[in-house]
Amino acid sequence: MLLLHLMFFLCPEKVRAIYIDHQLQAFSADWGKFVADRCQRLNIPCIIQPVRVENGNLEQQARHCRYQAYLQHLQTDEILVLAHHQQDQAETLMLRLLSGTGVDGLAAMKQVDVRENLTIWRPLLDISREQICQWAKHLNIQNIEDPSNADTHYDRAWARQTLWPVLSERYPKMQSALVRTSELMQDAQEILQEVLQQDLQACGTDTQLDLSKLLQLSRSRQRQLLSTWMKGEAQYRPSLDMVERLQREVIHAKPDAQAALHWKDYYYVRYQQQLYRLTAEVYFAEQQQLQTGLKTLKIALKDHVQVLSGKYVIESAKVGLSAALLQQPLYLQQRQGGEKIHLYGRVGAWPLKKAIQEAQIFPWVRHTIQILSTDNVMLGVFTPKGFWLAQSAYCEAGGWLPISVSSTLELNNEH
């Protein structure tokens, strides 16, 4: 409640309050009424937002629900102001250290935390809990004490009630020392981020890494880059064990191995010395794709045609398919295996499978390849990399071709 009064003093006309009711305590609704009453006295708009905390790690689930509620109500150009104090910071660093975290975890909480979808300000982060209690008492500001703060079933409460007094007795300056460590780790985090951004730009994109460049980095930089790359937009990095599994099971797998690693919402696969991050939708697309069978098409100039590999528009070309085929029944079907293609401009026919491999079409999109034919004559092939014109009696100067407008490869890049 001290924070509420502080913000009212600083900017009374620009403050809104939100109370998140986790519905985990019998009196949580009464606490909401208490907050609403204090806000009404100060003429501060107040939102009471009940949330439902899912099963699992209760502390993590409650935090997730809380931030989802914040984002739901946060308006453009608003800042989320939180009441974390110095002991919160020290406890956070200590708990993360015990969980085996890295630099990001030891950096703990920032006083001003600018994220992609919100900005957080913690004005009390440098102030001790004792100071806050003294101020609240001096100003006659009543607080509510959540009983879960004393429930040692939870890690933070156990650390606060059991571990903290023992360590503080031995190390009286422990709190300030831990906070100083978090500040040093924030410096290290900033330096590490600069290096990681340079390495990512040199090695690839958010969805693809060049393994030949990655493996030129030191072992430590490889591991840090992979950890950050796998994290993406998620809140937490993967464990060290998961990063090492990616290296062992995918990156350093045998050249002919079709290895993949699943973590969170993505599958990590290697192809042609490139490491890709794919959604389940993309990775399992071939298995989920039903065989479409033989399909009949009638095509006219300027038509937009949707096939499995993307969208095409029918345009005139210097060399293409005969105009006599326009508005005539043409046949479209997925490859069955064993087909050969004589690509226009090349000598002789060769296996379509080999042509696909040489074009380095990803295995996970090859199911979208379809053959266009008429009277058992192959006219060409629709692929994620465009339409391949086949040599046939139907090729002529001034003919027409399907020109790619969008491809399944673009869908893959979006993911």
C-alpha positions, 0 to 999 in steps of 0.5 A: 500500500505504500507504493500506492500512496507514493505514486499518488503523491508523484502523479495523482492524475496518471495512476491506476491500480490493479489487484490480482486475486489469485483466489488461493486464499479464503480472504483474497476477495476481502483483500480486493475490497480493502484495496478498492476502498483505499483507492476510492479514498485517493480517487484512484481508478482500481481494477479487481481481476480474479485469475485462475491458477493452474496446477503445477508449480504454484509460484510459477503458475501464479506469476504467469497468471499475474503478468497475463492479467497485467498485459490484459489491462495495461494501456499504451504508454503505461508503465507497470509499477511494482513494489519489489524491495531490496530483500526481494532482490536478494532472495531472488538472486539466492533462490536462482543461484540454488537452482543452478541459473546463469548470468541472466538469472543472477542479474535478478530484477532490474529497477527499470525493465524494458521488455517487448510488450511492457515496461516495469519500474520498481522504485523501491528496489534499493530500499530495505523491507525494514525501511518500508515498514517504518515509513508505512507505520509513520504514515499510518498506512495499513498493509495486508500480510498474505499468510502464504508468505509464512508458509514454508512449503513454498521455496521463497517463504522457506528461504525467508523464514528458515535460511535467511536468519541463519545466513544473516547471523553469520553474514550481517551484510549479506543482503547488500552483498547479494544486491551488489552481486545482482548489479554486477551480473546485470553489467555482465548480462549486458556485455553478454547480450552484445556478444550474443547479438554479434554471434547471432548476426554472424551465424544466422537468424531467429529460425536458422543457424549456419553450423559451419559458422557456429562451430568456429566459435569457442565452446562457451560462445556456442553454448550461450548462443544456442541457449539464447537462440532456443529461448527465442521470445520465451521467458526462460532459457532451456536447461544446460542439459537440453542445450547439450542434448541439442549439441550431442543428438542433433548438431554432432549426429552422424551426417546421414542421421535424421535427428530432431530434438523437441523442446517447448513448442519447437523441433530442432533439426539439422539439414545441409549443415544448417540448424532449423527451429520448426513449429510442430505444425511445420515439422509434422505437416508431411505426416498430417498431409492427406494424399490429395489424389488426382486433381483436375485444373483448368487454367487461364491467363492471370488466374491465381492458382493455389497448390500445396506448395503455395500460390501462383499466378498464370503469366505469359513467358518467353518460353512456357507451356502451349496456349492450347493448354489454357482452359483445357483439363490438366492434372495435378497429383503428388509424386508417388516416387520413381518419377523422372523429369527432363527439365527445360534447358537441360540435357536428358531426364533424371530422377525427380528425387535427385532434382529435389535433393539438388535444389535443397528443398527441406525434407519437411516440405517435400510433401507439397511437391505436385506434378502437372501433366496432361495425357500422361505427359509431365508438363512441370512440377510445383515446388516450394521453390517455384514451378519447374518447367519440364521439356515436352512437346507442349513447350513453346515460345510465347507460352505461359508459366505459373509464377510463384506468389507465395510459398510454404517456405515463407510459412516456415520462415514465419515460424 
